[in-house]
Amino acid sequence: MLHTIASIMGYVASLLLAISLMVNNDLKFRWLNTFGCLSFIVYGVLINAMPVILTNSLLLLINFIYLVKLYRAVEIFDLIEFTGSESLVKKFLQFHHDDIQKYFPGFQTDSDPGYLRFVVLRDLVIANMFVAKIDEQGNAEVMMNYTVPKYRDYKVGKFIFDREKTFMLSKGVSQVIYRTVANKKHLAFLKVMGFRETETSSGKCFTKHIA
C-alpha cells in the first residue's frame, strides 16, 4: 500500500514539474513548481530517499523566495489610446495574430471613430490591446481584449475594469458587453472580472456595469 502511494506521489510530482515548464506566466510557473517540489518531498519521505528530500527542499525554498518577490513587486500600469494606423499597433497585431484569432476569431482593426482603442502598458511593455465599439447608450461591445500570455494573471483585467473606471466613464461607457466568447480560458477570465451572463433580445451575452 505504501509503495503504491509513493508511486502515485512520484508521478504527480513529475507531472506538475513538467506542466510548470510549459506555462508562460511566471506566477503560474512558480506555484506549479512549488506543488511539484512538495509532492517530491512527500515521495522522498515515503521511499526514505534523503537526496530527493534535500534537493526538493532547496528548490522549494527558491520558489518561495521568488513567489515573495513576485507578490511584492510594484509594477507600473499605464493606458494609451491609439487609432489603429500606428506602425507599432500593426506590428503587435501581426506578431500575435495566431493567438489573437484563438480568442477573437475574425478580428480586424480599422479607424472607425466610434471605437474605443487602447493598449495597456505594464512596466512600459505592451501587455494588452483593447478594442470596443461604443453605442449611444454607453454600451461598449468588445471586439478584442487580448492580453499577452506572459501577463495573464488578472492584473491587467483589474487595471482596465476597476482602476481605470474613470477613464471608461469619461469615454461615455456605462457597461462593457461581450456578444460572443470563443475561448473557455477567456470565459473564466470574464467570470473572475465580475461579468455576468445576461439574456437580451439578440441572445445571451456577458456584461459588466462600469458606473
N, C-alpha and C positions, 0 to 999 in steps of 0.2 A: 504493500500500500504506500509506504513512504517513498519507495523507488518510483512509483507511478506519479506521485505528487511532484517529486523532484524533476522528473522528465517534463511534466506539463509546465512547470515554472521555467525550466530551461528554454522550452520552445516559445513560451510567451515573451520571455526576456529577449530572445533573438529576434522575434517578430517586431517588438517595439523598437528596438535599436535599428532594425532595417527600415522601418517606416519613417523613423526620425531623420534618416539620411535622405529621404525623398521629398520632404516638405521644404517650402521656400521661406516660410516665416521663421524668424529667429526664436520667437517665443514658443511656438509650437514645437520646434526642434528641441529646445531645452527641456520642455515638460515631458515630451515623449522619451527623450534620452534619460531623464531622471527616473521615470517609471521603469524603464528598461534596466537601469542600474539597480534599482530597488529589487526588481524581480531576480536579477542575477545574484544579489546578496542573499536573498532567501534561498535560491538554488544552491549557492555555495555552502550555506549553513546546513541544508538538508543532506548534502553529499560530503560534508566535512572537508571542503576544499578551501583552505585558507588563502591561497593565491587569488582565487576568484573573488573572495570576500574583500581582500585588501585592495585589489585593482579597482573593483567597482565602488568601493567606499571612497577611494580617491577621486574617481570620476563623478561620483555623487556630490562630493564637496565642490568640485569645479563647476558643476551645473548649478549648484545652489548659489555660488558667488556670482555667476553670470545672470541668473534669474533676478537676484537682488539689484544688480546693475541695470538690467532691463526695466524693472519696475520703478527704479529711482530716476531713470534718465528723463531729463527735461527736454522735450522736443518742441521746436518752433513750427507752428502751423500757420499757413497764410493762404489767402484765396485771391486769385487773379482772373478777371474776366477776359474772354477772347472772342473774336468774331468768327473764326473758322478758316480764315485765309492765311493765318500766320504759318510760316515755314516750320517752326518748332511743333506746332499742333499737328501739321500734316505728317511730320516725321514720327511723332508719338503714335498716331493712328496707324501708320504704316508698320511700325515696328511691332505693335501689339495686335495687329489685325486679326490673326487667327484666334487668339484668346478672347478678344472682344466679341467675335462672332459666336462664341460659345455661350456668352451671357446675353448679348443683344444682337441676335441674328438679323442681317439686313441693314444694320445701322450705317448711315452715310451722313456726313456733316454738310451743312450749307450755310449761307449767310442771311437767312431769313431773319428780319429784325424782331419777329415775335418769339424768338427763342432766348432762353437764359443759358449762357455758356460760361463755365469757369473751370479752372484747374485748381486743385489743392496741392500746395507745396508742403512738404514735410522735411524740415531742415534743408530748404532750398532745392529739394528733389521733387519732381512731379510724381505724386503718389496716386492721384485720382483725376479723372476728367468727367465732368457732369454736363449733360445737355438735356434741357426740358423745354417743352412748348407751353406757354402761359396763355390761358384764355381770359376773357373779360371778367369772369367770376373769380379769378385768382387761383384757378386750378393749374398746377404745374405738372403736366404729363411727362414723365421721364422717358426720354429717348435712349439715354445712356447714362449710367452711373458706374463707370468702370474704375476699379482700384487695382493697381499693380500687385501681383501675387505676394511680393515681399511685405506689403503693408496691409494685408487682410487680417487685421487684429481688432477691428471695430473702432479704432481710434479715429480714423478718417470719417466714418459714418457719424460718430458722435460729434465731431467737429462741424460737419455740414448741418445736421438736423437739430443739434442742441446749442452749441456755442455760437453758430452763425445764424441764429433765428432772426436777429435784427436785419442782417443782410437780405435774407429771404423776404421779410416783410417789406423792406424798402423797395423791393422789386415787384411788389404787389401780389406776392404768393401767400395764399391763405392755407392751402393744403397741397401736398405732393401726392401724385397718383401714378401707380403702375397699372397699365391696362393688361399687360401680359408679363409673366415671369417665366423665362425659358430655362432657367438653371436652378436646380434644387439647392445648391450652395447659396445662391443669391436670395432664394426664398427664406432660407434660415437666417440670413443677414437681415432681411426686412423684419422678421419677427423679433429679432433682438433689438432693432431700432424702434420698435413700437408701432409698426404698420399693422393695420387690421384689415381683414378680408371684408369687403363691402359688396352688396348686391346693388347694381344700378340698372338703368333701362337698357344699357348696352352690354350688360353681362357683369360677371364678377371682376373685381379689381382690388388692389391693395392701396389703402390711403393712410396718410398721417397728417393731422392738423398741425399747422405751424403756429397760428395765432394763439 
